Amino acid sequence: MSRTIVWLVAAGAAIIALALGVAWYTKMHERAALAPSAPVAGAPSTPQSPAADKPADPAPQPSAAVMAPSFDVARIGRDGHAVIAGRAAPGAKIVLLDGGKEIARSEADARGEWVVIVQDPSLPPGQHELRVVQHVDGRAPVTSEQVVVAVVPAQTNKTDETLVMIVPPGGTPTLLQSPSAAGVPKSADLQLSTLDYDDRGRVTMSGLALSGATVRAYIDDKVASEGVSGKDRTWRMAPANPIDPGKHVLRLDRLGGDGKPVARLELTFERLATAPVSGDSRRLSVVKGDNLWNIARAHYGEGWQYTVIFDANKGQIRDPNLIYPGQNFSLPKVN
């Protein structure tokens, strides 16, 4: 064998050995980076902290946020049949409660939307407070912060609708259905919401009409007052002349551009000759479709103040959910 061939073989072996050495060094370096460091023979030892001897905790995995269930819509008929929908955690089991008692179940879909149907048995006449509870496997049940308040009319009442509102915690209720939808006197777009008077016979009335419409009020066929509805469609009038005790006929006309009536409604009301009660300055004549919540909201600004009216008129109100046209209530002053 020639010296050239021997030299080439030796050079190739050296190159292979060098490559193996580099690979071995790289592998050992990677292991050293992953494993706890150990003292090298002949090298000064370095103190190790206790935490260094423990394997690192696995990174926490992100968990799905737990959302409180909520209501989007509630449709409740005067017969107590209901369709209620809302949102919850996707796939959650849904339980509908009426005053803490389970009345229906459902399940949220992949988007977190749920629908509950209450049909058999239906909601009985009276007031109901509905909440929803969601159940997710491995998690504690979560109850809605919102509550749906519903007042189902007596079955003998074939005209009034069910009052339905969503009440958030510490917020303003959202009215979904109003008894006035079928009960308050109205003609076309014209509607009477409240009618009250004080101990001197001074009348105040309010209602709804088309935005910017002119509404004229007649009492016993005599012009009593005139007003214009605002952007929110509400109007309010306070005739200058007081009325005498006894029965009266109120007529409301919505006037067209030519000054002629294009919508009209009439009703009879009575002013009682009663002495003012201490702290009381006004009285209210209940019209068809009134309820204590709406009366309190119109006069005190907040529906929950209905308890003030109830306490002042316990002699006439046996059930705060049931008041009747023709009743006359005192409206105490509140701070």
Helices and strands as residue ranges (DSSP letters): H 3-34, G 50-53, E 70-76, E 82-87, E 93-98, E 101-107, E 113-118, E 126-135, E 142-143, E 147-152, E 163-167, E 174-177, G 179-181, E 186-187, E 190-198, E 203-208, E 214-219, E 222-228, E 234-237, E 246-255, E 261-271, E 280-285, H 292-300, G 303-305, H 306-312, E 328-332
